Amino acid sequence: MANPVFLFRLILLMLLSMMPLSGYTQANIEIDTPAIASLKQSMQQRHKQLEPYYSRGAVGLTHDGLIAMHDANALPLSARQPVNTLIAAENQDRNALYREIARANSHPEWEGDIRSTFGQRWIQLARPGWWYQNASGSWVRK
């Protein structure tokens, strides 16, 4: 099995080479600022902790570029609060990442489109067996 850090970096690299946002001049998704670099590093470190919960089906990807508890029953009661804390921290970083990419492109109004594009990409790059929400909000197993 490939190194999880390598896989996460590969996923981020793929995300950074996304197609242009529809209806807009192409956003520079590869843009790098100290804030963006810090967010990516934080997310990469947290991914190591979240990966087992994606695999168990406890945590899933939402269609709007965030993550959510999919099945709390897949976790022992003692793990639920720590996982909820991880989810909250990840979503905080994801929201900040989308906002920072839009700001770095001098178009804060693009945040929603950047979020949507990332949401689609996270789902496309999810591993088989992981759960995600489709556009109608229903949970689907990849």
Legacy VTK file of the C-alpha trace (Angstrom):
# vtk DataFile Version 3.0
C-alpha trace
ASCII
DATASET POLYDATA
POINTS 142 float
0.000 0.000 0.000
1.253 3.464 -0.868
2.361 5.899 1.812
-0.712 7.890 3.029
1.287 11.149 3.018
2.285 10.552 -0.594
-1.328 9.777 -1.547
-2.603 12.913 0.165
0.040 15.035 -1.598
-0.927 13.437 -4.898
-4.583 14.248 -4.249
-3.710 17.852 -3.422
-1.603 18.117 -6.553
-4.494 16.816 -8.631
-6.835 19.292 -6.974
-4.459 22.112 -7.745
-4.544 21.330 -11.443
-8.311 21.647 -11.741
-10.189 23.018 -14.687
-11.138 26.707 -14.758
-14.204 27.860 -12.905
-17.162 28.119 -15.266
-18.161 31.639 -16.214
-14.990 33.208 -14.839
-11.486 33.942 -15.939
-9.460 30.955 -14.904
-8.693 31.009 -11.206
-5.155 30.163 -10.257
-5.860 27.132 -8.100
-2.114 26.532 -7.762
-1.639 29.904 -6.120
0.462 29.687 -2.997
0.574 32.068 -0.100
1.840 31.508 3.435
-1.773 31.112 4.614
-2.580 28.543 1.919
0.633 26.605 2.605
-0.149 26.518 6.323
-3.694 25.278 5.692
-2.479 22.537 3.354
0.055 21.379 5.909
-2.553 21.277 8.659
-4.962 19.327 6.444
-2.255 16.897 5.399
-1.373 16.121 9.011
-5.030 15.697 9.954
-5.691 13.426 6.976
-3.552 10.736 8.632
-5.908 10.817 11.602
-9.105 10.939 9.521
-8.249 8.231 7.007
-9.258 5.280 9.221
-12.638 6.914 9.848
-13.266 7.372 6.112
-12.400 3.696 5.625
-14.765 2.569 8.416
-17.591 4.656 6.982
-17.837 6.809 10.085
-16.837 9.967 8.193
-17.823 10.942 4.666
-17.361 13.706 2.136
-20.115 16.237 1.534
-20.995 17.635 -1.872
-20.080 21.145 -0.725
-16.398 20.426 -0.083
-16.592 19.598 3.617
-16.708 16.373 5.639
-19.356 15.086 8.034
-20.105 12.241 10.389
-21.719 9.591 8.209
-22.242 6.793 10.724
-21.497 7.449 14.379
-22.397 3.816 15.117
-19.219 2.770 13.279
-17.309 4.224 16.229
-17.136 3.304 19.876
-18.870 5.887 22.040
-15.518 7.054 23.429
-14.241 7.941 19.934
-17.206 10.016 18.788
-16.240 13.302 20.426
-12.605 13.153 19.273
-13.768 12.392 15.714
-16.264 15.260 15.836
-13.388 17.510 16.927
-11.309 16.320 13.949
-14.255 16.959 11.609
-14.734 20.482 12.954
-11.029 21.290 12.590
-10.926 19.872 9.054
-13.991 21.837 7.988
-12.558 25.006 9.476
-9.380 24.529 7.417
-11.307 23.619 4.267
-13.465 26.740 4.566
-10.368 28.848 5.133
-8.582 27.216 2.166
-11.418 28.005 -0.242
-11.600 31.565 1.086
-7.818 32.075 0.843
-7.616 30.742 -2.713
-10.396 33.124 -3.753
-8.711 36.045 -1.974
-5.306 35.226 -3.436
-6.918 35.394 -6.885
-8.316 38.835 -5.945
-11.850 37.491 -6.386
-13.381 36.685 -2.996
-16.707 36.254 -4.794
-15.320 33.050 -6.374
-15.251 31.257 -3.021
-18.518 29.406 -3.673
-17.358 28.171 -7.061
-13.988 27.130 -5.667
-15.763 25.258 -2.858
-18.038 23.494 -5.330
-15.154 22.495 -7.580
-13.152 21.159 -4.646
-16.227 19.284 -3.394
-16.575 17.496 -6.724
-12.878 16.712 -6.851
-12.684 15.362 -3.283
-15.508 12.962 -4.187
-13.885 11.935 -7.485
-10.622 11.191 -5.683
-12.191 9.319 -2.760
-11.100 5.737 -2.320
-13.461 2.853 -3.021
-15.583 2.164 0.041
-15.600 5.759 1.266
-18.943 7.513 1.681
-19.965 10.809 0.096
-23.088 12.889 -0.279
-24.499 13.345 -3.739
-26.029 16.630 -4.918
-29.373 15.770 -3.308
-27.702 15.111 0.049
-28.096 11.311 0.018
-25.157 9.242 1.220
-23.552 6.996 -1.427
-20.739 4.504 -1.054
-18.024 4.777 -3.647
LINES 1 143
142 0 1 2 3 4 5 6 7 8 9 10 11 12 13 14 15 16 17 18 19 20 21 22 23 24 25 26 27 28 29 30 31 32 33 34 35 36 37 38 39 40 41 42 43 44 45 46 47 48 49 50 51 52 53 54 55 56 57 58 59 60 61 62 63 64 65 66 67 68 69 70 71 72 73 74 75 76 77 78 79 80 81 82 83 84 85 86 87 88 89 90 91 92 93 94 95 96 97 98 99 100 101 102 103 104 105 106 107 108 109 110 111 112 113 114 115 116 117 118 119 120 121 122 123 124 125 126 127 128 129 130 131 132 133 134 135 136 137 138 139 140 141
